[in-house]
Amino acid sequence: MIEPDYLIPMHYATDESKVDLVPLQKFLKEMGADSPLREDVFKIKSNNPPVMDETVVVVLNYPE
């Protein structure tokens, strides 16, 4: 079983979507991510690995 340190959701419904996709809120609810990190840019440096007990959900801000 894979337990990533970070999870970044992709391909979810937005106001601009032309494809029938599931809304982000449904995914966050199923993951139990009540307060995900919201970032414009997210970088992970290999020389500084994270130490955490749970997977952190990171939502990249959708450009409007």
PDB file of N, CA, C and O in Angstrom:
ATOM      1  N   MET A   1       0.852  -1.177   0.000  1.00  0.00           N
ATOM      2  CA  MET A   1       0.000   0.000   0.000  1.00  0.00           C
ATOM      3  C   MET A   1       0.901   1.246   0.000  1.00  0.00           C
ATOM      4  O   MET A   1       1.864   1.330   0.763  1.00  0.00           O
ATOM      5  N   ILE A   2       0.575   2.189  -0.854  1.00  0.00           N
ATOM      6  CA  ILE A   2       1.358   3.417  -0.955  1.00  0.00           C
ATOM      7  C   ILE A   2       0.780   4.465  -0.008  1.00  0.00           C
ATOM      8  O   ILE A   2      -0.428   4.702   0.007  1.00  0.00           O
ATOM      9  N   GLU A   3       1.642   5.083   0.771  1.00  0.00           N
ATOM     10  CA  GLU A   3       1.232   6.159   1.664  1.00  0.00           C
ATOM     11  C   GLU A   3       2.127   7.362   1.391  1.00  0.00           C
ATOM     12  O   GLU A   3       3.159   7.532   2.040  1.00  0.00           O
ATOM     13  N   PRO A   4       1.731   8.198   0.430  1.00  0.00           N
ATOM     14  CA  PRO A   4       2.569   9.343   0.073  1.00  0.00           C
ATOM     15  C   PRO A   4       2.571  10.406   1.170  1.00  0.00           C
ATOM     16  O   PRO A   4       1.635  10.493   1.965  1.00  0.00           O
ATOM     17  N   ASP A   5       3.634  11.212   1.203  1.00  0.00           N
ATOM     18  CA  ASP A   5       3.689  12.340   2.131  1.00  0.00           C
ATOM     19  C   ASP A   5       2.769  13.461   1.665  1.00  0.00           C
ATOM     20  O   ASP A   5       2.145  14.146   2.475  1.00  0.00           O
ATOM     21  N   TYR A   6       2.695  13.639   0.336  1.00  0.00           N
ATOM     22  CA  TYR A   6       1.861  14.697  -0.247  1.00  0.00           C
ATOM     23  C   TYR A   6       0.960  14.105  -1.310  1.00  0.00           C
ATOM     24  O   TYR A   6       1.358  13.193  -2.035  1.00  0.00           O
ATOM     25  N   LEU A   7      -0.251  14.624  -1.402  1.00  0.00           N
ATOM     26  CA  LEU A   7      -1.192  14.215  -2.417  1.00  0.00           C
ATOM     27  C   LEU A   7      -1.728  15.488  -3.078  1.00  0.00           C
ATOM     28  O   LEU A   7      -2.259  16.368  -2.401  1.00  0.00           O
ATOM     29  N   ILE A   8      -1.586  15.579  -4.395  1.00  0.00           N
ATOM     30  CA  ILE A   8      -2.051  16.751  -5.132  1.00  0.00           C
ATOM     31  C   ILE A   8      -3.142  16.293  -6.086  1.00  0.00           C
ATOM     32  O   ILE A   8      -2.843  15.619  -7.072  1.00  0.00           O
ATOM     33  N   PRO A   9      -4.420  16.645  -5.818  1.00  0.00           N
ATOM     34  CA  PRO A   9      -5.505  16.223  -6.698  1.00  0.00           C
ATOM     35  C   PRO A   9      -5.413  16.917  -8.063  1.00  0.00           C
ATOM     36  O   PRO A   9      -5.043  18.086  -8.165  1.00  0.00           O
ATOM     37  N   MET A  10      -5.759  16.159  -9.098  1.00  0.00           N
ATOM     38  CA  MET A  10      -5.729  16.668 -10.463  1.00  0.00           C
ATOM     39  C   MET A  10      -7.016  16.243 -11.167  1.00  0.00           C
ATOM     40  O   MET A  10      -7.690  15.305 -10.738  1.00  0.00           O
ATOM     41  N   HIS A  11      -7.345  16.934 -12.237  1.00  0.00           N
ATOM     42  CA  HIS A  11      -8.475  16.558 -13.099  1.00  0.00           C
ATOM     43  C   HIS A  11      -9.798  16.523 -12.334  1.00  0.00           C
ATOM     44  O   HIS A  11     -10.482  15.500 -12.301  1.00  0.00           O
ATOM     45  N   TYR A  12     -10.140  17.636 -11.731  1.00  0.00           N
ATOM     46  CA  TYR A  12     -11.423  17.745 -11.050  1.00  0.00           C
ATOM     47  C   TYR A  12     -12.227  18.875 -11.696  1.00  0.00           C
ATOM     48  O   TYR A  12     -11.673  19.719 -12.401  1.00  0.00           O
ATOM     49  N   ALA A  13     -13.509  18.881 -11.455  1.00  0.00           N
ATOM     50  CA  ALA A  13     -14.407  19.851 -12.078  1.00  0.00           C
ATOM     51  C   ALA A  13     -14.112  21.272 -11.604  1.00  0.00           C
ATOM     52  O   ALA A  13     -13.908  21.516 -10.414  1.00  0.00           O
ATOM     53  N   THR A  14     -14.094  22.194 -12.549  1.00  0.00           N
ATOM     54  CA  THR A  14     -13.993  23.628 -12.264  1.00  0.00           C
ATOM     55  C   THR A  14     -15.087  24.320 -13.063  1.00  0.00           C
ATOM     56  O   THR A  14     -15.782  23.682 -13.854  1.00  0.00           O
ATOM     57  N   ASP A  15     -15.238  25.612 -12.859  1.00  0.00           N
ATOM     58  CA  ASP A  15     -16.239  26.351 -13.624  1.00  0.00           C
ATOM     59  C   ASP A  15     -15.916  26.333 -15.118  1.00  0.00           C
ATOM     60  O   ASP A  15     -16.812  26.487 -15.948  1.00  0.00           O
ATOM     61  N   GLU A  16     -14.654  26.148 -15.457  1.00  0.00           N
ATOM     62  CA  GLU A  16     -14.205  26.148 -16.849  1.00  0.00           C
ATOM     63  C   GLU A  16     -14.231  24.758 -17.495  1.00  0.00           C
ATOM     64  O   GLU A  16     -14.021  24.640 -18.703  1.00  0.00           O
ATOM     65  N   SER A  17     -14.482  23.712 -16.714  1.00  0.00           N
ATOM     66  CA  SER A  17     -14.431  22.344 -17.240  1.00  0.00           C
ATOM     67  C   SER A  17     -15.447  22.121 -18.342  1.00  0.00           C
ATOM     68  O   SER A  17     -16.597  22.550 -18.249  1.00  0.00           O
ATOM     69  N   LYS A  18     -15.004  21.448 -19.377  1.00  0.00           N
ATOM     70  CA  LYS A  18     -15.907  21.058 -20.453  1.00  0.00           C
ATOM     71  C   LYS A  18     -16.163  19.549 -20.419  1.00  0.00           C
ATOM     72  O   LYS A  18     -16.954  19.026 -21.203  1.00  0.00           O
ATOM     73  N   VAL A  19     -15.491  18.867 -19.510  1.00  0.00           N
ATOM     74  CA  VAL A  19     -15.623  17.423 -19.333  1.00  0.00           C
ATOM     75  C   VAL A  19     -16.364  17.187 -18.019  1.00  0.00           C
ATOM     76  O   VAL A  19     -16.220  17.959 -17.071  1.00  0.00           O
ATOM     77  N   ASP A  20     -17.151  16.123 -17.969  1.00  0.00           N
ATOM     78  CA  ASP A  20     -17.913  15.795 -16.764  1.00  0.00           C
ATOM     79  C   ASP A  20     -16.971  15.175 -15.730  1.00  0.00           C
ATOM     80  O   ASP A  20     -16.644  13.991 -15.813  1.00  0.00           O
ATOM     81  N   LEU A  21     -16.541  15.973 -14.766  1.00  0.00           N
ATOM     82  CA  LEU A  21     -15.624  15.529 -13.726  1.00  0.00           C
ATOM     83  C   LEU A  21     -16.245  15.715 -12.348  1.00  0.00           C
ATOM     84  O   LEU A  21     -17.179  16.499 -12.175  1.00  0.00           O
ATOM     85  N   VAL A  22     -15.721  14.990 -11.378  1.00  0.00           N
ATOM     86  CA  VAL A  22     -16.191  15.087  -9.996  1.00  0.00           C
ATOM     87  C   VAL A  22     -15.637  16.372  -9.377  1.00  0.00           C
ATOM     88  O   VAL A  22     -14.482  16.717  -9.623  1.00  0.00           O
ATOM     89  N   PRO A  23     -16.440  17.088  -8.579  1.00  0.00           N
ATOM     90  CA  PRO A  23     -15.945  18.305  -7.921  1.00  0.00           C
ATOM     91  C   PRO A  23     -14.839  18.010  -6.910  1.00  0.00           C
ATOM     92  O   PRO A  23     -14.792  16.927  -6.327  1.00  0.00           O
ATOM     93  N   LEU A  24     -13.972  18.960  -6.716  1.00  0.00           N
ATOM     94  CA  LEU A  24     -12.871  18.834  -5.767  1.00  0.00           C
ATOM     95  C   LEU A  24     -13.383  18.546  -4.364  1.00  0.00           C
ATOM     96  O   LEU A  24     -12.791  17.738  -3.648  1.00  0.00           O
ATOM     97  N   GLN A  25     -14.464  19.185  -3.962  1.00  0.00           N
ATOM     98  CA  GLN A  25     -14.990  19.026  -2.600  1.00  0.00           C
ATOM     99  C   GLN A  25     -15.333  17.574  -2.285  1.00  0.00           C
ATOM    100  O   GLN A  25     -15.148  17.126  -1.153  1.00  0.00           O
ATOM    101  N   LYS A  26     -15.828  16.838  -3.269  1.00  0.00           N
ATOM    102  CA  LYS A  26     -16.160  15.428  -3.035  1.00  0.00           C
ATOM    103  C   LYS A  26     -14.890  14.632  -2.738  1.00  0.00           C
ATOM    104  O   LYS A  26     -14.871  13.812  -1.820  1.00  0.00           O
ATOM    105  N   PHE A  27     -13.847  14.868  -3.499  1.00  0.00           N
ATOM    106  CA  PHE A  27     -12.572  14.183  -3.265  1.00  0.00           C
ATOM    107  C   PHE A  27     -12.025  14.519  -1.878  1.00  0.00           C
ATOM    108  O   PHE A  27     -11.609  13.626  -1.140  1.00  0.00           O
ATOM    109  N   LEU A  28     -12.028  15.813  -1.525  1.00  0.00           N
ATOM    110  CA  LEU A  28     -11.499  16.232  -0.227  1.00  0.00           C
ATOM    111  C   LEU A  28     -12.280  15.595   0.913  1.00  0.00           C
ATOM    112  O   LEU A  28     -11.695  15.196   1.921  1.00  0.00           O
ATOM    113  N   LYS A  29     -13.590  15.497   0.762  1.00  0.00           N
ATOM    114  CA  LYS A  29     -14.426  14.880   1.791  1.00  0.00           C
ATOM    115  C   LYS A  29     -14.072  13.404   1.956  1.00  0.00           C
ATOM    116  O   LYS A  29     -13.943  12.916   3.079  1.00  0.00           O
ATOM    117  N   GLU A  30     -13.914  12.691   0.836  1.00  0.00           N
ATOM    118  CA  GLU A  30     -13.579  11.273   0.899  1.00  0.00           C
ATOM    119  C   GLU A  30     -12.190  11.034   1.483  1.00  0.00           C
ATOM    120  O   GLU A  30     -11.952  10.004   2.115  1.00  0.00           O
ATOM    121  N   MET A  31     -11.275  11.973   1.277  1.00  0.00           N
ATOM    122  CA  MET A  31      -9.924  11.870   1.822  1.00  0.00           C
ATOM    123  C   MET A  31      -9.862  12.319   3.280  1.00  0.00           C
ATOM    124  O   MET A  31      -8.856  12.098   3.954  1.00  0.00           O
ATOM    125  N   GLY A  32     -10.937  12.952   3.774  1.00  0.00           N
ATOM    126  CA  GLY A  32     -10.941  13.480   5.130  1.00  0.00           C
ATOM    127  C   GLY A  32     -10.050  14.699   5.266  1.00  0.00           C
ATOM    128  O   GLY A  32      -9.531  14.982   6.346  1.00  0.00           O
ATOM    129  N   ALA A  33      -9.874  15.421   4.166  1.00  0.00           N
ATOM    130  CA  ALA A  33      -9.010  16.608   4.146  1.00  0.00           C
ATOM    131  C   ALA A  33      -9.865  17.849   4.404  1.00  0.00           C
ATOM    132  O   ALA A  33     -10.325  18.507   3.471  1.00  0.00           O
ATOM    133  N   ASP A  34     -10.066  18.155   5.681  1.00  0.00           N
ATOM    134  CA  ASP A  34     -10.907  19.300   6.048  1.00  0.00           C
ATOM    135  C   ASP A  34     -10.260  20.637   5.704  1.00  0.00           C
ATOM    136  O   ASP A  34     -10.952  21.586   5.337  1.00  0.00           O
ATOM    137  N   SER A  35      -8.941  20.715   5.821  1.00  0.00           N
ATOM    138  CA  SER A  35      -8.249  21.974   5.534  1.00  0.00           C
ATOM    139  C   SER A  35      -6.953  21.686   4.757  1.00  0.00           C
ATOM    140  O   SER A  35      -5.864  21.692   5.331  1.00  0.00           O
ATOM    141  N   PRO A  36      -7.083  21.435   3.445  1.00  0.00           N
ATOM    142  CA  PRO A  36      -5.882  21.158   2.657  1.00  0.00           C
ATOM    143  C   PRO A  36      -5.029  22.416   2.510  1.00  0.00           C
ATOM    144  O   PRO A  36      -5.524  23.535   2.649  1.00  0.00           O
ATOM    145  N   LEU A  37      -3.737  22.215   2.227  1.00  0.00           N
ATOM    146  CA  LEU A  37      -2.883  23.359   1.896  1.00  0.00           C
ATOM    147  C   LEU A  37      -3.320  23.877   0.542  1.00  0.00           C
ATOM    148  O   LEU A  37      -3.554  23.091  -0.376  1.00  0.00           O
ATOM    149  N   ARG A  38      -3.434  25.185   0.404  1.00  0.00           N
ATOM    150  CA  ARG A  38      -3.768  25.789  -0.890  1.00  0.00           C
ATOM    151  C   ARG A  38      -2.596  26.655  -1.293  1.00  0.00           C
ATOM    152  O   ARG A  38      -2.240  27.604  -0.595  1.00  0.00           O
ATOM    153  N   GLU A  39      -1.998  26.321  -2.425  1.00  0.00           N
ATOM    154  CA  GLU A  39      -0.778  26.980  -2.867  1.00  0.00           C
ATOM    155  C   GLU A  39      -0.874  27.382  -4.333  1.00  0.00           C
ATOM    156  O   GLU A  39      -1.564  26.728  -5.115  1.00  0.00           O
ATOM    157  N   ASP A  40      -0.176  28.465  -4.708  1.00  0.00           N
ATOM    158  CA  ASP A  40      -0.029  28.827  -6.119  1.00  0.00           C
ATOM    159  C   ASP A  40       1.046  27.958  -6.760  1.00  0.00           C
ATOM    160  O   ASP A  40       0.911  27.525  -7.904  1.00  0.00           O
ATOM    161  N   VAL A  41       2.111  27.710  -6.009  1.00  0.00           N
ATOM    162  CA  VAL A  41       3.239  26.892  -6.449  1.00  0.00           C
ATOM    163  C   VAL A  41       3.643  26.005  -5.287  1.00  0.00           C
ATOM    164  O   VAL A  41       3.645  26.448  -4.139  1.00  0.00           O
ATOM    165  N   PHE A  42       3.984  24.761  -5.573  1.00  0.00           N
ATOM    166  CA  PHE A  42       4.390  23.836  -4.512  1.00  0.00           C
ATOM    167  C   PHE A  42       5.655  23.120  -4.949  1.00  0.00           C
ATOM    168  O   PHE A  42       5.677  22.470  -5.994  1.00  0.00           O
ATOM    169  N   LYS A  43       6.711  23.238  -4.149  1.00  0.00           N
ATOM    170  CA  LYS A  43       7.994  22.602  -4.477  1.00  0.00           C
ATOM    171  C   LYS A  43       8.415  21.682  -3.346  1.00  0.00           C
ATOM    172  O   LYS A  43       8.269  22.002  -2.167  1.00  0.00           O
ATOM    173  N   ILE A  44       8.941  20.533  -3.736  1.00  0.00           N
ATOM    174  CA  ILE A  44       9.482  19.578  -2.775  1.00  0.00           C
ATOM    175  C   ILE A  44      10.969  19.446  -3.067  1.00  0.00           C
ATOM    176  O   ILE A  44      11.366  19.202  -4.206  1.00  0.00           O
ATOM    177  N   LYS A  45      11.775  19.607  -2.048  1.00  0.00           N
ATOM    178  CA  LYS A  45      13.221  19.482  -2.207  1.00  0.00           C
ATOM    179  C   LYS A  45      13.665  18.124  -1.702  1.00  0.00           C
ATOM    180  O   LYS A  45      13.321  17.730  -0.587  1.00  0.00           O
ATOM    181  N   SER A  46      14.419  17.412  -2.506  1.00  0.00           N
ATOM    182  CA  SER A  46      14.825  16.060  -2.145  1.00  0.00           C
ATOM    183  C   SER A  46      15.808  16.022  -0.974  1.00  0.00           C
ATOM    184  O   SER A  46      15.916  15.000  -0.296  1.00  0.00           O
ATOM    185  N   ASN A  47      16.522  17.117  -0.730  1.00  0.00           N
ATOM    186  CA  ASN A  47      17.482  17.125   0.370  1.00  0.00           C
ATOM    187  C   ASN A  47      16.838  17.446   1.716  1.00  0.00           C
ATOM    188  O   ASN A  47      17.527  17.476   2.736  1.00  0.00           O
ATOM    189  N   ASN A  48      15.536  17.685   1.734  1.00  0.00           N
ATOM    190  CA  ASN A  48      14.828  18.009   2.963  1.00  0.00           C
ATOM    191  C   ASN A  48      13.517  17.222   3.012  1.00  0.00           C
ATOM    192  O   ASN A  48      12.443  17.808   2.883  1.00  0.00           O
ATOM    193  N   PRO A  49      13.593  15.889   3.198  1.00  0.00           N
ATOM    194  CA  PRO A  49      12.376  15.086   3.178  1.00  0.00           C
ATOM    195  C   PRO A  49      11.443  15.433   4.335  1.00  0.00           C
ATOM    196  O   PRO A  49      11.908  15.721   5.438  1.00  0.00           O
ATOM    197  N   PRO A  50      10.134  15.408   4.093  1.00  0.00           N
ATOM    198  CA  PRO A  50       9.171  15.734   5.148  1.00  0.00           C
ATOM    199  C   PRO A  50       9.088  14.631   6.198  1.00  0.00           C
ATOM    200  O   PRO A  50       9.306  13.457   5.900  1.00  0.00           O
ATOM    201  N   VAL A  51       8.776  15.015   7.403  1.00  0.00           N
ATOM    202  CA  VAL A  51       8.544  14.062   8.482  1.00  0.00           C
ATOM    203  C   VAL A  51       7.154  14.360   9.014  1.00  0.00           C
ATOM    204  O   VAL A  51       6.940  15.346   9.720  1.00  0.00           O
ATOM    205  N   MET A  52       6.208  13.488   8.662  1.00  0.00           N
ATOM    206  CA  MET A  52       4.825  13.721   9.085  1.00  0.00           C
ATOM    207  C   MET A  52       4.120  12.392   9.302  1.00  0.00           C
ATOM    208  O   MET A  52       4.539  11.355   8.787  1.00  0.00           O
ATOM    209  N   ASP A  53       3.059  12.443  10.062  1.00  0.00           N
ATOM    210  CA  ASP A  53       2.309  11.233  10.390  1.00  0.00           C
ATOM    211  C   ASP A  53       1.244  10.903   9.349  1.00  0.00           C
ATOM    212  O   ASP A  53       0.900   9.736   9.160  1.00  0.00           O
ATOM    213  N   GLU A  54       0.719  11.931   8.671  1.00  0.00           N
ATOM    214  CA  GLU A  54      -0.373  11.734   7.724  1.00  0.00           C
ATOM    215  C   GLU A  54      -0.035  12.355   6.375  1.00  0.00           C
ATOM    216  O   GLU A  54       0.821  13.234   6.276  1.00  0.00           O
ATOM    217  N   THR A  55      -0.717  11.887   5.347  1.00  0.00           N
ATOM    218  CA  THR A  55      -0.576  12.468   4.020  1.00  0.00           C
ATOM    219  C   THR A  55      -1.157  13.873   4.029  1.00  0.00           C
ATOM    220  O   THR A  55      -2.263  14.092   4.523  1.00  0.00           O
ATOM    221  N   VAL A  56      -0.412  14.821   3.483  1.00  0.00           N
ATOM    222  CA  VAL A  56      -0.869  16.202   3.378  1.00  0.00           C
ATOM    223  C   VAL A  56      -1.459  16.408   1.983  1.00  0.00           C
ATOM    224  O   VAL A  56      -0.799  16.131   0.981  1.00  0.00           O
ATOM    225  N   VAL A  57      -2.699  16.894   1.917  1.00  0.00           N
ATOM    226  CA  VAL A  57      -3.336  17.181   0.641  1.00  0.00           C
ATOM    227  C   VAL A  57      -3.023  18.631   0.284  1.00  0.00           C
ATOM    228  O   VAL A  57      -3.272  19.548   1.068  1.00  0.00           O
ATOM    229  N   VAL A  58      -2.469  18.820  -0.920  1.00  0.00           N
ATOM    230  CA  VAL A  58      -2.103  20.154  -1.407  1.00  0.00           C
ATOM    231  C   VAL A  58      -2.951  20.449  -2.633  1.00  0.00           C
ATOM    232  O   VAL A  58      -2.888  19.715  -3.620  1.00  0.00           O
ATOM    233  N   VAL A  59      -3.739  21.507  -2.584  1.00  0.00           N
ATOM    234  CA  VAL A  59      -4.564  21.924  -3.716  1.00  0.00           C
ATOM    235  C   VAL A  59      -3.888  23.125  -4.358  1.00  0.00           C
ATOM    236  O   VAL A  59      -3.706  24.162  -3.719  1.00  0.00           O
ATOM    237  N   LEU A  60      -3.520  22.982  -5.615  1.00  0.00           N
ATOM    238  CA  LEU A  60      -2.920  24.098  -6.336  1.00  0.00           C
ATOM    239  C   LEU A  60      -4.039  25.028  -6.778  1.00  0.00           C
ATOM    240  O   LEU A  60      -5.039  24.586  -7.344  1.00  0.00           O
ATOM    241  N   ASN A  61      -3.864  26.318  -6.516  1.00  0.00           N
ATOM    242  CA  ASN A  61      -4.879  27.299  -6.874  1.00  0.00           C
ATOM    243  C   ASN A  61      -5.104  27.334  -8.370  1.00  0.00           C
ATOM    244  O   ASN A  61      -4.156  27.366  -9.154  1.00  0.00           O
ATOM    245  N   TYR A  62      -6.359  27.328  -8.755  1.00  0.00           N
ATOM    246  CA  TYR A  62      -6.744  27.366 -10.150  1.00  0.00           C
ATOM    247  C   TYR A  62      -6.671  28.804 -10.645  1.00  0.00           C
ATOM    248  O   TYR A  62      -7.291  29.687 -10.052  1.00  0.00           O
ATOM    249  N   PRO A  63      -5.923  29.062 -11.726  1.00  0.00           N
ATOM    250  CA  PRO A  63      -5.821  30.446 -12.219  1.00  0.00           C
ATOM    251  C   PRO A  63      -7.155  30.922 -12.781  1.00  0.00           C
ATOM    252  O   PRO A  63      -7.759  30.253 -13.620  1.00  0.00           O
ATOM    253  N   GLU A  64      -7.599  32.051 -12.323  1.00  0.00           N
ATOM    254  CA  GLU A  64      -8.895  32.586 -12.785  1.00  0.00           C
ATOM    255  C   GLU A  64      -8.678  33.759 -13.716  1.00  0.00           C
ATOM    256  O   GLU A  64      -9.643  34.343 -14.209  1.00  0.00           O
TER     257      GLU A  64
END
